[in-house]
Amino acid sequence: MGRTVLPFTQELYREEASWKTFRRALRREDRELFDELFAAARYHTAACTCAGRTVPFEAILMSILLEERRAVRELSRRVEELERRRRDEP
């Protein structure tokens, strides 16, 4: 019989648990950021499941990168809007 594949959500929680000593060594504010990164990965569990990566952490990282890129894009849009408003002021 073949190996039973865990649902990706379980893989995600297993991966997060494997980082617990690293997380514990972080400062409180960094622990919050760390938790936010894994929360971003949980947001994309359906896509991670479809990715079918042999190493689940690859899909987790891609999910985190997507959310970070989304945040950068939104901040860039806001900066551009503020700069435009500033230029247009009399």
C-alpha positions in Angstrom: 0.0 0.0 0.0 1.1 3.6 -0.6 1.7 6.3 1.9 -1.4 8.1 3.1 -1.1 11.8 2.4 -2.1 14.1 5.2 -4.6 16.9 4.4 -2.6 20.1 3.8 -4.1 21.8 6.8 -2.5 19.1 9.0 0.8 19.5 7.2 0.6 23.2 7.8 0.0 22.8 11.5 2.8 20.2 11.7 5.2 22.5 9.9 4.2 25.4 12.2 4.7 23.2 15.3 8.2 22.2 14.0 9.2 25.9 14.4 8.0 26.2 18.0 11.5 26.5 19.5 12.4 29.1 17.0 9.2 31.0 17.7 9.8 30.8 21.5 13.2 32.4 21.0 11.8 35.4 19.2 10.9 38.6 21.0 7.2 39.1 21.6 6.6 41.5 18.7 8.4 39.1 16.4 6.3 36.2 17.6 3.2 38.1 16.6 4.7 38.6 13.1 5.7 35.0 12.9 2.1 34.0 13.8 0.8 36.4 11.1 3.0 34.6 8.5 1.5 31.3 9.2 -2.0 32.8 9.3 -1.3 34.1 5.7 -0.4 30.5 4.7 -3.7 29.2 6.2 -5.5 31.7 4.1 -4.3 29.8 1.0 -4.7 26.2 2.1 -6.9 25.3 -0.9 -4.2 26.5 -3.4 -1.5 24.8 -1.4 -3.5 21.5 -1.6 -3.8 21.9 -5.4 0.0 22.6 -5.7 0.8 19.0 -4.7 4.3 19.9 -3.6 6.5 17.1 -2.2 7.8 19.6 0.3 4.8 21.3 1.9 6.9 24.2 3.2 7.4 25.3 -0.5 3.7 26.0 -0.8 3.6 27.6 2.7 6.4 30.0 1.7 4.6 30.8 -1.6 1.4 31.6 0.3 3.4 33.9 2.7 5.1 35.6 -0.2 1.7 36.2 -2.0 0.3 37.9 1.1 3.5 40.0 1.6 3.4 41.0 -2.0 -0.3 42.0 -1.7 0.7 44.2 1.3 3.5 45.9 -0.6 1.3 46.5 -3.6 -1.4 48.1 -1.4 1.2 50.3 0.4 2.7 51.4 -3.0 -0.8 52.3 -4.2 -1.4 54.4 -1.1 2.0 56.2 -1.4 1.3 57.0 -5.1 -2.2 58.3 -4.2 -0.7 60.5 -1.4 2.0 61.8 -3.8 -0.6 62.6 -6.4 -2.7 64.5 -3.9 0.3 66.4 -2.8 1.2 67.4 -6.4 -2.3 68.5 -7.1 -2.6 70.7 -4.0 -2.6 74.5 -4.8 
